[in-house]
Amino acid sequence: MMRAIEKVKDCQSMQEVRAGVNALDDILVPLLVERSGYMTQAAKVKNNENLVRDEARIQTIIDRVRPMAEAQGGNPDLMERLYRAMMECYIDYEHQELARMRAEGLQPQERQGTQV
């Protein structure tokens, strides 16, 4: 199977570079939107502001994506930085979604909830 880095075309112009990036964005944006939908589900399931940030889960994700990046010919340090930034954005989004659902009538749970 071809590694991701090997799929990158040899570009001779910025137009070719931008075309490649745009094609990838066409794939990435729907996936990121889908991922955000799971953050909405996490907010609903956790239903507790104190459970939104889960440091153990963050580290589990980092431990998972670093070797994936390396196996695909990428830079694991870059992938970690990207994922940490993305997760911070999604944590903020999860807080917003929990607040929105509470405003729409979701009742706070008394129990600790299930961590995602």
CORDA-V102647 format. One record per helix or strand of 3 or more residues. SS is the DSSP state (H for helix, E for strand). FROM is the first residue (numbers start at 1). LEN is the number of residues. If there is no record, write none. Layout:
SS	FROM	LEN
SS	FROM	LEN
This chain:
H	4	4
H	14	33
H	49	3
H	55	17
H	76	28
